Amino acid sequence: MRWLRDNRWKGMGALFILLLLAGSCIVYRLHYHATHVLRVGIFAGSNWNVPAGDSYAVIDAAIKSFEEEHPGVSVRYVSGIKKEDYTEWLAEQILQGEEPDVFFVLPDDFNLYASMGVLQNLSLLETEDPSFDSRAYYPPAIAYGQYQKESYALPFESVPTLMFVNKTLLRQEGIAVPDNNWTWQDFINICRKVTKDKDGDGILDQFGCYDYTWQQAAVTNGLQIFRSDGNVSYFANAKMEEVVRFLMDLRAVNHGYNVTARDFDMGKVAFRPFTFAEYRTYNPYPWRIKKYATFEWDCIKMPAGPSGKNLSQLDTLLIGMSARTGNKELAWAFLKKLCVDPKIQKLILSKSQGLPVLKSVVESSDTRQILLKDAPGDAKMDISIISDAMNEAVIAPKFRKYTSTMLMADNELRKIIENTVPFNNSLNKLQKEINAYLQY
């Protein structure tokens, strides 16, 4: 009997230990998973306003790779948020203190979030991490995520703006496609030659350009519109006067006719600025057939102004980290997975319409082959053009009031260019109004 009692107590002791261990494992697992869930903010569709296939393909591949490298970590995101709804969704998350650990940042939101302290300052993380090298990026792309000389987001993908050329129209007019060193004067000369009434009904039906803006002209004329701190503007600068006069001359070529997107789509326009995402979307089959099947086309650099160079504007999709994240190390690691890992960056070429931001990926032979695939006619996008455009591109200034200030300026400059208001002293007046707004 004593032997039986002893064994019973031993059995109960063993059972107690097993239950204790099992309970500890359950608690540990619950705690582990609760503190190792990484939330990501992302929107559906293309950032570049072009048709998109599987907009989650790159992020899903990155998550799969990241979770394999970090056992026990779960990366999650909410799917189905449209780009047009994303800013509001993210703002609500931030107000509730529930923003994702890592999230995509739209250009119009970046300055606000960086200035408010919503985004984690990444400068120290970048400096102390031997696996991170900012020189791997094109300088304008990495600068896109900087605010007041500090890094608050990493670039994920970029698109420069290039000039679309209707090669069929130029060939019919006996005009050679301009080289990549062409100027404003070359641009307007060609526009004057091709703008005409072809059917003789007294109405112009062929045109030089569509959708060319004063902002694009300012970039190619070497104009710095704002002081680096965003408190002073330079709209009365002599280079801006050159920009406005050129836009007025360009508009006069059409004798008051308002060129439309339909005119361009029908092959009646020689030039149109395009983002590289649009080039990549409408270049290959089947979108080429659906959109621009009646003419051959290609892209070249933007024309240079008398005081500038053949430069492009650069737009970049950024990814940042919440300043309040409790998973800072994991969030930084996942940021690097998206923006530093060459395998993930390379996927952008086949799964998105933008360009990777790593120089090594853009300038690789694989990229050259992808860009040449299914090119219309004899179109051959030279990789050096892409690399130059990315390397020398101009980015928008980074200050909180930039977006609202540019809306004000655009409205007034449109009136000047369209001769709604007298040109005399108008730029001085605009500069005073903008400076007063900036300093308020």
C-alpha positions as CSV (number, residue, x, y, z in Angstrom):
1,M,0.0,0.0,0.0
2,R,2.8,2.3,0.9
3,W,4.4,1.5,-2.5
4,L,1.1,2.4,-4.2
5,R,0.7,5.7,-2.4
6,D,4.3,6.7,-3.2
7,N,3.8,6.0,-6.9
8,R,0.5,7.8,-6.9
9,W,2.2,10.9,-5.5
10,K,5.0,10.6,-8.0
11,G,2.5,10.3,-10.8
12,M,0.6,13.4,-9.6
13,G,3.8,15.3,-9.3
14,A,4.8,14.3,-12.8
15,L,1.4,15.3,-14.1
16,F,1.6,18.7,-12.3
17,I,5.0,19.3,-13.9
18,L,3.7,18.4,-17.4
19,L,0.7,20.7,-16.9
20,L,2.9,23.5,-15.7
21,L,5.2,23.1,-18.7
22,A,2.3,22.9,-21.1
23,G,0.8,26.1,-19.6
24,S,4.1,27.8,-19.9
25,C,4.4,26.9,-23.5
26,I,0.9,28.2,-24.2
27,V,1.6,31.5,-22.4
28,Y,4.9,31.8,-24.2
29,R,3.4,31.1,-27.6
30,L,0.6,33.6,-27.1
31,H,3.0,36.2,-25.8
32,Y,5.4,35.5,-28.7
33,H,2.8,35.9,-31.4
34,A,1.2,38.9,-29.8
35,T,4.5,40.8,-29.8
36,H,5.8,39.6,-33.2
37,V,3.0,40.6,-35.5
38,L,4.2,43.3,-38.0
39,R,1.4,45.4,-39.6
40,V,1.9,47.0,-43.0
41,G,-0.1,49.8,-44.6
42,I,-0.6,49.4,-48.4
43,F,-3.1,50.4,-51.0
44,A,-4.5,48.5,-54.0
45,G,-3.7,49.4,-57.6
46,S,-0.8,51.3,-59.1
47,N,0.7,54.4,-57.6
48,W,1.2,55.8,-61.1
49,N,-2.4,55.9,-62.2
50,V,-2.1,53.2,-64.8
51,P,-3.7,49.8,-65.2
52,A,-2.2,47.3,-62.7
53,G,-2.3,43.5,-62.4
54,D,-1.6,42.0,-59.0
55,S,-0.7,45.0,-57.0
56,Y,0.2,42.9,-54.0
57,A,2.6,40.6,-55.8
58,V,5.8,42.3,-54.7
59,I,4.7,42.8,-51.1
60,D,3.5,39.2,-50.9
61,A,6.9,38.0,-52.1
62,A,8.7,40.2,-49.6
63,I,6.5,38.9,-46.8
64,K,7.1,35.3,-47.7
65,S,10.8,35.8,-47.8
66,F,10.8,37.9,-44.6
67,E,8.8,35.3,-42.6
68,E,11.1,32.5,-43.7
69,E,14.0,34.5,-42.4
70,H,12.2,35.4,-39.2
71,P,10.5,32.3,-37.8
72,G,7.5,33.2,-35.6
73,V,7.0,36.6,-37.1
74,S,3.7,37.3,-39.0
75,V,3.5,40.2,-41.4
76,R,-0.1,41.3,-42.1
77,Y,-1.8,44.0,-44.1
78,V,-5.4,45.1,-44.9
79,S,-6.2,44.4,-48.6
80,G,-8.6,46.3,-50.8
81,I,-7.9,49.9,-49.8
82,K,-8.0,52.0,-52.9
83,K,-5.3,54.6,-53.5
84,E,-7.9,57.4,-53.5
85,D,-9.0,56.2,-50.0
86,Y,-5.6,55.4,-48.6
87,T,-4.7,58.9,-47.3
88,E,-8.0,59.1,-45.3
89,W,-7.6,55.5,-44.0
90,L,-4.1,56.1,-42.9
91,A,-5.0,59.4,-41.2
92,E,-7.7,57.7,-39.2
93,Q,-5.3,55.0,-38.1
94,I,-2.8,57.6,-37.0
95,L,-5.5,59.6,-35.1
96,Q,-6.5,56.4,-33.3
97,G,-2.9,55.5,-32.5
98,E,-3.3,52.3,-34.5
99,E,-1.2,53.1,-37.6
100,P,0.8,50.2,-39.1
101,D,4.4,49.6,-38.1
102,V,5.5,50.1,-41.7
103,F,3.4,51.9,-44.3
104,F,3.6,53.3,-47.8
105,V,3.7,57.1,-47.9
106,L,2.1,59.0,-50.8
107,P,4.1,62.1,-51.9
108,D,1.4,64.6,-50.8
109,D,1.4,63.1,-47.3
110,F,5.2,62.8,-46.7
111,N,6.0,66.4,-45.8
112,L,3.0,66.5,-43.3
113,Y,3.8,63.2,-41.6
114,A,7.6,64.0,-41.4
115,S,6.9,67.5,-39.9
116,M,4.4,66.1,-37.4
117,G,6.7,63.4,-36.0
118,V,4.4,60.6,-37.3
119,L,7.3,59.0,-39.2
120,Q,10.3,57.5,-37.4
121,N,13.6,59.3,-38.2
122,L,15.7,56.7,-39.9
123,S,19.0,58.6,-40.1
124,L,20.6,56.9,-37.1
125,L,19.3,53.4,-38.1
126,E,20.9,53.9,-41.6
127,T,24.2,55.1,-40.1
128,E,24.6,52.4,-37.6
129,D,23.5,49.5,-39.9
130,P,26.5,48.1,-41.9
131,S,24.1,46.4,-44.3
132,F,22.6,49.7,-45.4
133,D,24.4,51.9,-48.0
134,S,22.6,55.0,-49.3
135,R,25.1,55.1,-52.2
136,A,23.3,52.0,-53.6
137,Y,20.4,54.3,-54.6
138,Y,20.0,57.0,-57.2
139,P,20.6,60.2,-55.2
140,P,17.3,61.8,-56.1
141,A,15.4,58.7,-55.0
142,I,17.0,58.5,-51.6
143,A,16.6,62.3,-51.2
144,Y,12.9,61.9,-51.9
145,G,12.5,60.4,-48.4
146,Q,14.4,63.2,-46.6
147,Y,12.9,66.1,-44.7
148,Q,15.1,68.9,-43.4
149,K,18.2,66.8,-44.2
150,E,17.0,63.9,-42.1
151,S,15.8,60.5,-43.5
152,Y,12.2,59.6,-42.7
153,A,11.4,57.1,-45.4
154,L,13.1,54.8,-47.9
155,P,12.4,54.8,-51.7
156,F,10.6,51.7,-53.0
157,E,10.0,52.5,-56.7
158,S,10.4,55.6,-58.9
159,V,9.3,57.0,-62.2
160,P,11.0,59.9,-64.1
161,T,9.1,62.0,-66.6
162,L,10.2,61.7,-70.2
163,M,9.0,63.1,-73.5
164,F,6.7,60.8,-75.6
165,V,7.4,61.1,-79.3
166,N,4.9,60.2,-82.1
167,K,7.5,58.8,-84.5
168,T,4.9,58.1,-87.2
169,L,3.7,61.7,-87.3
170,L,7.3,63.1,-87.4
171,R,8.2,60.6,-90.2
172,Q,5.2,61.7,-92.3
173,E,6.3,65.3,-91.9
174,G,9.9,64.5,-92.8
175,I,11.2,65.4,-89.4
176,A,13.8,63.3,-87.5
177,V,13.2,62.3,-83.9
178,P,15.2,64.8,-81.8
179,D,18.3,63.5,-79.9
180,N,18.5,63.6,-76.2
181,N,20.3,67.0,-76.2
182,W,17.5,68.9,-77.8
183,T,16.4,72.3,-76.6
184,W,13.3,74.4,-76.1
185,Q,14.0,76.0,-79.5
186,D,14.1,72.6,-81.2
187,F,10.9,71.7,-79.4
188,I,8.9,74.8,-80.5
189,N,10.4,74.7,-84.0
190,I,9.0,71.2,-84.5
191,C,5.7,72.1,-83.0
192,R,5.3,75.0,-85.4
193,K,6.1,72.7,-88.4
194,V,3.7,70.0,-87.5
195,T,0.8,72.2,-86.3
196,K,-1.5,72.5,-89.4
197,D,-4.9,72.1,-90.9
198,K,-4.4,68.9,-92.9
199,D,-7.9,68.5,-94.3
200,G,-8.3,72.1,-95.4
201,D,-11.5,72.8,-93.5
202,G,-10.0,75.9,-91.8
203,I,-9.6,74.1,-88.4
204,L,-6.3,72.9,-87.0
205,D,-6.2,69.1,-86.8
206,Q,-2.6,68.3,-86.1
207,F,-0.6,69.6,-83.2
208,G,2.9,69.9,-81.7
209,C,2.3,69.0,-78.0
210,Y,-0.2,68.1,-75.3
211,D,0.0,68.3,-71.5
212,Y,3.4,70.1,-71.3
213,T,3.4,72.2,-68.1
214,W,5.2,75.2,-66.6
215,Q,6.5,72.9,-63.8
216,Q,8.2,70.7,-66.4
217,A,9.7,73.7,-68.1
218,A,10.9,75.1,-64.8
219,V,12.8,71.9,-64.1
220,T,14.5,72.0,-67.5
221,N,15.4,75.6,-67.1
222,G,17.4,75.2,-63.9
223,L,14.9,77.1,-61.8
224,Q,14.9,76.7,-58.0
225,I,11.4,77.9,-57.1
226,F,11.8,77.9,-53.3
227,R,14.5,78.5,-50.8
228,S,15.5,75.2,-49.1
229,D,13.6,76.1,-45.9
230,G,10.4,76.7,-47.8
231,N,9.9,80.2,-46.4
232,V,10.8,82.2,-49.6
233,S,9.8,81.7,-53.3
234,Y,11.5,82.9,-56.4
235,F,8.7,83.3,-58.9
236,A,10.0,86.7,-60.1
237,N,13.3,85.1,-61.1
238,A,14.5,85.7,-64.6
239,K,14.5,82.0,-65.3
240,M,10.8,81.9,-64.4
241,E,10.2,84.7,-66.8
242,E,11.8,82.6,-69.5
243,V,9.5,79.7,-68.5
244,V,6.3,81.8,-68.8
245,R,7.3,83.4,-72.1
246,F,8.1,80.0,-73.5
247,L,4.8,78.5,-72.4
248,M,3.0,81.6,-73.9
249,D,4.8,81.1,-77.2
250,L,4.0,77.4,-77.2
251,R,0.4,78.0,-76.6
252,A,0.2,80.6,-79.4
253,V,1.3,77.9,-81.9
254,N,-2.2,76.4,-81.6
255,H,-4.0,79.7,-82.3
256,G,-6.3,79.3,-79.3
257,Y,-7.2,75.6,-79.9
258,N,-7.2,73.6,-76.7
259,V,-5.4,70.3,-77.5
260,T,-7.1,67.3,-75.8
261,A,-6.1,63.8,-74.7
262,R,-8.3,62.5,-77.5
263,D,-6.3,64.4,-80.1
264,F,-3.2,62.7,-78.7
265,D,-4.8,59.2,-78.5
266,M,-5.8,59.5,-82.2
267,G,-2.1,60.1,-83.2
268,K,-2.6,63.8,-84.0
269,V,0.0,65.2,-81.6
270,A,3.8,65.0,-81.9
271,F,4.8,65.3,-78.2
272,R,3.5,64.6,-74.8
273,P,5.3,64.3,-71.5
274,F,4.8,60.8,-70.0
275,T,5.9,59.2,-66.8
276,F,8.0,56.1,-67.3
277,A,5.2,54.1,-65.8
278,E,2.9,55.1,-68.7
279,Y,5.7,54.1,-71.1
280,R,6.0,50.7,-69.5
281,T,2.2,50.2,-69.4
282,Y,1.3,51.3,-73.0
283,N,4.5,50.1,-74.7
284,P,3.9,46.3,-74.7
285,Y,1.0,44.2,-76.0
286,P,-1.9,44.2,-75.2
287,W,-2.2,47.7,-73.8
288,R,-0.4,49.1,-76.8
289,I,-3.2,47.8,-79.1
290,K,-5.9,49.1,-76.8
291,K,-4.4,52.5,-76.4
292,Y,-2.0,53.6,-79.2
293,A,-2.3,51.1,-82.0
294,T,-2.3,53.6,-84.9
295,F,1.2,55.0,-84.5
296,E,4.8,54.1,-83.5
297,W,6.3,56.0,-80.5
298,D,9.1,56.1,-78.1
299,C,10.4,58.3,-75.3
300,I,13.4,60.7,-75.1
301,K,14.7,63.2,-72.5
302,M,12.8,66.5,-71.9
303,P,14.0,69.5,-74.0
304,A,16.4,71.8,-72.2
305,G,15.7,75.5,-71.5
306,P,18.3,78.3,-72.2
307,S,19.3,78.2,-68.6
308,G,19.0,74.5,-67.9
309,K,19.5,70.9,-68.9
310,N,17.6,67.9,-70.2
311,L,16.3,66.9,-66.8
312,S,13.3,65.1,-65.6
313,Q,11.0,65.3,-62.6
314,L,11.1,62.3,-60.4
315,D,8.2,60.8,-58.5
316,T,8.9,58.2,-55.9
317,L,6.8,55.9,-53.8
318,L,8.1,55.9,-50.2
319,I,7.9,53.5,-47.3
320,G,8.2,54.7,-43.8
321,M,8.1,53.4,-40.2
322,S,5.7,54.6,-37.5
323,A,7.5,56.6,-34.8
324,R,5.3,54.8,-32.3
325,T,6.0,51.2,-33.4
326,G,6.8,48.7,-30.7
327,N,8.6,46.5,-33.3
328,K,11.4,48.9,-34.4
329,E,14.0,46.3,-35.2
330,L,11.6,44.2,-37.2
331,A,10.1,47.2,-38.9
332,W,13.6,48.3,-40.0
333,A,14.4,44.8,-41.2
334,F,11.2,44.7,-43.3
335,L,11.9,48.1,-44.7
336,K,15.2,46.9,-45.9
337,K,13.6,43.7,-47.3
338,L,11.4,45.9,-49.5
339,C,13.9,48.6,-50.4
340,V,17.4,47.1,-50.2
341,D,17.0,43.5,-51.2
342,P,17.9,43.2,-54.9
343,K,15.6,40.2,-55.5
344,I,12.6,42.1,-54.2
345,Q,13.6,45.3,-56.1
346,K,14.0,43.3,-59.3
347,L,10.4,42.0,-59.0
348,I,9.2,45.6,-59.5
349,L,10.2,45.3,-63.1
350,S,7.9,42.4,-63.8
351,K,5.1,43.1,-61.3
352,S,4.8,46.9,-61.3
353,Q,5.0,49.7,-63.8
354,G,7.7,51.8,-62.0
355,L,11.4,51.4,-61.8
356,P,13.5,49.9,-59.0
357,V,15.5,52.5,-57.0
358,L,18.7,50.4,-56.7
359,K,21.2,51.4,-59.4
360,S,22.6,47.9,-59.6
361,V,19.1,46.6,-60.5
362,V,18.2,49.3,-63.0
363,E,21.5,49.1,-64.8
364,S,21.6,45.3,-65.1
365,S,21.5,43.3,-68.3
366,D,18.2,41.7,-67.1
367,T,16.6,45.1,-66.9
368,R,17.7,46.0,-70.4
369,Q,16.1,42.8,-71.8
370,I,12.8,43.5,-69.9
371,L,12.6,47.0,-71.2
372,L,13.2,46.0,-74.8
373,K,10.6,43.2,-74.7
374,D,7.6,43.8,-76.9
375,A,8.8,47.3,-77.9
376,P,6.5,48.8,-80.6
377,G,8.1,49.1,-84.1
378,D,11.8,49.7,-83.8
379,A,11.6,51.4,-80.4
380,K,14.6,50.8,-78.3
381,M,14.7,52.4,-74.9
382,D,18.3,53.0,-74.1
383,I,19.1,52.0,-70.5
384,S,21.5,54.9,-70.3
385,I,18.6,57.3,-70.8
386,I,16.8,55.7,-67.9
387,S,19.9,55.7,-65.7
388,D,20.7,59.4,-66.6
389,A,17.1,60.4,-65.9
390,M,17.1,58.7,-62.5
391,N,20.6,59.9,-61.6
392,E,20.0,63.6,-62.5
393,A,16.3,64.0,-61.8
394,V,14.8,66.9,-59.9
395,I,12.6,66.3,-56.9
396,A,10.0,68.5,-55.4
397,P,11.0,70.6,-52.4
398,K,10.3,69.2,-49.0
399,F,8.3,71.6,-46.7
400,R,4.9,71.4,-45.2
401,K,3.1,74.0,-47.3
402,Y,4.5,72.8,-50.6
403,T,1.4,71.2,-52.1
404,S,-1.0,74.1,-51.2
405,T,1.6,76.7,-52.4
406,M,1.9,75.0,-55.8
407,L,-1.9,74.9,-56.2
408,M,-1.9,78.7,-55.6
409,A,1.0,79.3,-58.0
410,D,-0.4,77.0,-60.7
411,N,-3.8,78.8,-60.7
412,E,-2.1,82.2,-61.1
413,L,0.4,81.2,-63.6
414,R,-2.3,79.6,-65.8
415,K,-4.0,83.0,-66.0
416,I,-0.7,84.6,-67.0
417,I,0.1,82.0,-69.7
418,E,-3.5,82.2,-71.1
419,N,-3.3,86.1,-71.1
420,T,-6.2,86.3,-68.7
421,V,-4.1,88.8,-66.7
422,P,-1.5,91.2,-68.0
423,F,2.1,89.7,-68.0
424,N,3.6,93.0,-66.9
425,N,4.7,92.8,-63.2
426,S,2.5,89.7,-62.7
427,L,5.4,87.5,-61.5
428,N,6.5,90.1,-58.9
429,K,2.9,90.2,-57.6
430,L,2.7,86.4,-57.5
431,Q,6.0,86.2,-55.6
432,K,4.8,88.6,-52.9
433,E,1.5,86.8,-52.5
434,I,3.3,83.4,-52.2
435,N,5.9,84.7,-49.8
436,A,3.2,86.2,-47.6
437,Y,1.5,82.8,-47.5
438,L,4.7,80.9,-46.7
439,Q,5.6,83.2,-43.8
440,Y,2.1,83.3,-42.3
